[in-house]
Every structure is written in C-alpha cells, then in structure tokens.
Amino acid sequence: MPTLVETSSLQFLDVIASDRFVFGRKHRAIYEPKPIEVGADYPWQFDPTRSHARFVVLSVRAEGVSDVYGGPNYTWRQVIAQRLNEDDTYNPDGEVISIFISGKSRYRVIETVTLVGRMQLVLSRSE
C-alpha cells in the first residue's frame, strides 16, 4: 500500500512517486549525462507523465563543495532515481532524476514522496 514518507528516510531500491516530479531542469552535460533536477517549477521543462510514473532509488548521497564561500555550508543531500516501465519493471534506459532532500534552495527541496514499494536486486552469473 502506498505511503507518504519523508525523503530523508529513502533507501536504495525504494520505489517512489510524486506529483512534484512534473517540473524538472536538465543541466548541460559536457562530460557525462546529468540527471534531471526535479522539484522546482521550471515551466519550460514540464513533463506531465512524470507525475504518474514510478522511480526506483539508485542512491542517496551528500554532495557539494565544502570550501566554497568559506565553509561547509554549500553541501546538500540528494536522491538519484530512475524511471521504471509502465508495468513497474526496471528500465536501464529510463529517465534519471535527482531530488534534493536537504540544503540547496528551499524551494527545490522535496520533503515527502509516496513510497510505493521496494524492488529486489537479483544478481546472476553470466556464462
């Protein structure tokens, strides 16, 4: 049963959803693909399908630069998640989003999401 949870409690492989994911901003990637930052109202990158999609949490991590502007205040916590197929199966090519869960600008932080369930990681040996 879906439950509203705080983003600070998310873990690897949690399956989440939120209507706040509709707005996003993709940074220009020079060296690597960058996730779409969701949460803030960026009307030029509105994707209504994101509000009904489910995402699997790939990582919960701290990022930032501790020596910018004179101290460790320019850091934040962030969730990276990947969009699942419509039947909730894993899609290795699914859209990747980032969710700020602390720090950064307050209007960009998403404090709660719907926890839909949890995926299971299965490792297999290839012959």
N, C-alpha and C positions, 0 to 999 in steps of 0.2 A: 504494500500500500504506500503510495507517495506521501512523503512527509516534508514539511518545511524545516530546513536546518540552517544553522549558521555556516557560512563558507569557511570559517576558521576550523571547523571540525571535519572538513572533507579529507578523504584519503584516496590513495592510488586505487583505481578501478571502480570508484563510485560512479554511478550513472545519475546524471543531473539534468535539470531543465529549468528554464526561467524565461519569462516574457521580457526581461531586461536584455536578453541576448540579441534582440532585433536590431539594435543600433551597434555599429562597430566601425572601427577605423583600422585600415591596413597600412602599416608603415612601409615605406620603400625599402626593399631588401636589396642590398648590394651584394653581400656575400652568401646569404642563406635565406631560405624562406622564413618570414616572420609571421607569427600568429596574428589574428585579427583581435584587437583590443575591443572588448565589449563592455557595455555598462553606461557609457556616456551617450548623450543624444547627439550623434553625428548624423544629421539628416541626409547627407549626401551618400552615405553608405548604409542605407536601411535595407534589411533583408527580412521580410515578414515570415519566411519559412523557418527562421531560427527560433521563433517563439514556440513552435510546436515540435522542434527537434530535440533529440536527446543526445547528450555528450558523455563520453567516458573520461574521467580524470586520469591524466597521464602523469602529472607531477604537481606537488605543492611545494613551493620553494621561496626563499628570500632572494631578492635581487637588489641592485642598486650600487651606488658608489659611496664608500664611506668617507672619502676625503673631499668630496665636492662641497663647496660652500662652507668649509671649515669644520666638518664633523660628520658623525654617523647618522645624521637626521635625514639624509637623502637615500633611504632604503625603503623597501616595501615588500609585502608578501603577495604572491601571485599563484594562481592555479592555471595550469595549461590543460586543456581538454580537447578531445577530438570528436567530431560529429559521427554518430552511428547511422547505419542504414535505416530505412523506414521500419524494417522488421526487427530493429534493435540488435542486429548483428554488427560485428566490428567491420569498419571500412578503413583499410590502411591509407586510402586516398581521401578520407573525409576531411572537411574543413577543420582547421585548428584554430582555437580561440584562446585568448588569455583573459583572466578575470582577476582584477585587483581586489584583494581581500583586506588589506590594510595599507596605510601610508598613501603616497601619491596625493592627488587632489581628491578631496572627499566626494565630489560628485561622480567620480569614476569608480568608487569602491562599491562592490555588490556585497551586502552583508548577509543575505539569505538567498537560498535557491531551493528548488524542490528536489529532494533525494528520491529517485525513482527505484533504485535498486543497486546491485553490485554485480559487476562482471567477474568471471572466473578466468584466470590465466592458466592456460594449458600448454605445457612445453612438450614438444615431441622431437624425437631424433630423426633426422633425415638420413636416408641410406644412400 
